[in-house]
Amino acid sequence: MSSRITCIAFNTFREAVRDRVLYNLIAFAVLMSGAAVLVGQISIGIERLVVINLGLTAISIFGIVIAIFIGIGLVSKEIDKRTLYTMLSRPVRRWEFIVGKFLGLASTLTVNTLLMAIGVFGALLYVSRHFQRSDGWLLVALYFIVLQFVVVTALSLLFSSFSSPLMSAVFAFSLFIIGSFAEDLRGFAAMTHGLIGWLATGAAYLVPNFSALNVISLVAHGRAVSGQLVLYNTAYALVYTAMAICGAVLIFDRRNLK
Amino acid sequence: MKPSPRVTIVVASFLIVCFVLSVTVLRHLDKARPTATLEEVLYISSPKVLKRLSLGYNGLLADIYWTRAVQYFGEKNHKNGARFDLLAPLLSITTTLDPHLIVAYEFGGNFLAPKPPMGAGRPLEAVELAEYGIRNNPNEWRLYYNLGFIYYTELKDYSGAADAFRRGSEIPNSHPFLKVLAATMAQRGGDIQTARILWSTTYDTAQDKTIKENAVAHLKALQVDEDVSILESLIARYRERTGRLPGTFSDLITTGFLKSIPKDPRGYPYELTTDGRVEVFAPNDLPFIQKGLAPGYVAPVTVKISSHN
């Protein structure tokens, strides 16, 4: 079982690389080096801040876009190319296909993030000539960004298991935006009462919570991130991802592929 | 190919467990970040930048910011937080996004101006907000009324208040009382009757339940202040006549100074102390009272405002 999932995951990773997904690294490198050179000339005192904010934000946005646009095609592409039928005619279960595809894209995004992180640290070294102890918190922010990608990938896969690629992209992107305001939603739900209050609270807890995963501005100011937050964010991302993957498996298991 | 029942049961059960776990973790996450819901840092603090970023959907964004302002005030008040640092910027963003959101100006006047713990203690910013509201809604007489109110209650600037009420009274279809208020303010600034007229007008004209409750609490406080002043003057006259302080209110009744045991607006009898002072029972339920308090009494941080008292 694990070898089949690993095989699907590895092929997904290889396919993503072949699809020139990592070309975004070039755009990222241009952005970072341009920002590092430019900001030193046009601004005073916020060079480090701009490099960290811009770098981490770019990693997050690039990754989210990749997670959505590759994630939505993971199932539909296999159906269009008819490779899915070949795969499922072998002793591969549908849930193994979904889990393998998810792990493949998640690892692609992790590798992509690692490479971009090297770029951020390089630009940071260029503008400030040395690293500070507080720069270590950037790794926590990067870890949270990877958790964000994992959740978005699972959601894209969930939508692609029952919808067209275009609609899946719309759903996944909308949910990402809504999830970024999840805390506000829970706050608004807390103000309502009765049946509407229950429904609003249920909906607020059902949407993914991305706001707690964003600590970019915090680490840009060298502030520490609590261990408790790391623990809860990890637990939340894993549980929510598992939930989305379960949904994808349940739907895909029932899907008529004829 | 038929779906495997075993896979369905296992995956569906796992999904439910994961959802329950995600809610549990999220609740812990909220506790780990106590200021997460109402952050002390605004995402974007410039109202003008926000307006540009709203891509024309500034009405909806204003509604969202207004809700955040209400939440912020409620949350701070509920948690005994005496600082309302973000209230002014939240109101500023809200009214820049939607300059015609009248309730935001009313809210500003009632909760931005009063001293902590009742409000943010920023009367000048409240005046600025009200003036901004008037510039954008020159025909809305309530805004002139709010402005006059801030001048009167927080800044004790009676000529400023009179001017605001006068400007409001010139608006077509404005409340006829504005003319009376302008004249009264110009004549005699800070007496109880003037304050009573103002709070009664607020109660009659406000549409928001919280503002109405706030007005009721102030009216009750004015009643108590007036009652205590009258009772203490009667006690002084009793002392002049008999040469001693009354032991109970019954002494004042038997000598004809009072007809019955005096009661506060909640229906509780006033208490007469041995040194001839009048105190109210459970003063925590009567925010805003200035008189009838025990020496050294400190008001609680969270103030209970309820029209049911």
Interface residues (C-beta under 8 A of the other chain):
Chain A: L88 R93 W95 E183 D184 R186 G187 F188 M191 Y205 L206 N209 S211 A212 S217 S226 Q228 L229 Y232 N233 A235 Y236 V239 Y240 A242 M243 C246 G247 V249 L250 D253 R254 L257
Chain B: M1 P3 S4 V7 T8 V11 A12 F14 L15 C18 F19 L21 S22 V23 V25 L26 H28 L29 D30 A32 R33 A36 T37 L38 V41 I64 T67 R68 V70 Q71 G74
